Amino acid sequence: MYDYFAFLYRNKITWDTPQPIGLSSPVVAYRDWSKGVLALDPVTINQRLRIVVRFYEWAKKTGLIAEVPFDYVSIQTYRQPGFLAHTDASGGVVQSPDILLREKQQQIKFLTKEQIIVCHAALMNKTHRLMFELMVRTGLRQVECRTFPEKYVFDPSRRKDLTAGQKIRLRLDPRDMKIKFDKPRDIDVPYGLMQELWDYSVRHRQKRERNEVDGKTHPVMFLTEAGRVYSQEAMTQMYRTLTAKVRFDVRPHMLRHSYATYLLWSLRRSEAFQGEPLLYVRDRMGHSDVSTTAIYLHLINSLEGHVVLEHEDEIDSLFARGAGHIEG
């Protein structure tokens, strides 16, 4: 809203004065300026416009203005049917402000099973390899992986309530680490991965911690060789190096997409799973709306048959071969 009103102030435009017929409304002028002068992405512009739209709708509701400076158009949506879908008579048609720009559909990029195996083998640095594995097996974002707390890790073999092969539910708390929108969520860590993390913490992480020249201690699980916390730039460089080594594009967000794609496909095929696969994946990914998770369902449904077969097994099966521990 600050950006919108700053634009109006600089151009001496009043937000609540009806515009003469044939001239652009203040919202359209702001939209066109954002697109033409600032060259912002349509997705970014629409995010800002939706906030402005809500402001005008509030202003009309409270009597500050008689009409909003835009019209509405009917849009057909294609969301997955929800629990109360039978009570919805809209047929998926919603009203949308006509000032929004057309957005290009974002293509989801993920790794095939073969590419994951190649990447895992190419990561000779133990820390980098374990960070890669944690992200691709739990759906963590790169910032969540960088700030993942050491205190979340334990020796599962000492827990009588846990058995090898099961998944361990962990509660991610924004007070302990960086999470998008500071929204707590649960992730499921495979037993074997937790064992690897514990072994790493005891044998490898302590060595790196002693390399911190200032003697500082950090609560995160993964430390650089200098005993410092990984920065975003360091993560970016790590995946640039990996991309050059394997000769195909590898980025942190692709690991998260791979996790969601494999997991959703596996749960939909499973006869033992009790529950709604979309809701389970939504909760593991930390999505606020199941429609965001549904993009992976659309992806799976659109894949060619021979590609779909590559996603028949859950991603955890890739790591059941007992890859060797390589020190870095």
Buried (B, 14 or more C-beta within 10 A) or exposed (E): EEEBBEBBEEEEBEBEEEBEEEEEBBBBBBBBBBBEEEEBBBEEBBEBBBEBBEBBBEBEEEEEBEEBBBEEEEEEEEEEEBEEEEEEEEEEEEEBBEBBBEEEEEEBEBBBBEBBBBBBEBBEBBBBBBBBBBBBBBBBBBBBBBBBBBEBBBBBEEEEEBEEEEBBEBEBEBEBBBBEEEEEBEBBBBBBBBBBBBBBBEEBBEEBBEEBEEEEEBEBBBBBEEBBBBEEEEBEEBBEBBBEBBEEEBBBBBBBBBBBBBBBBBBEEEEEEEEBBBBBBBBBBBBEEBBEBBBBBEBBEEBEEEEEEEBEBBBBEBBEEEBEEEEE
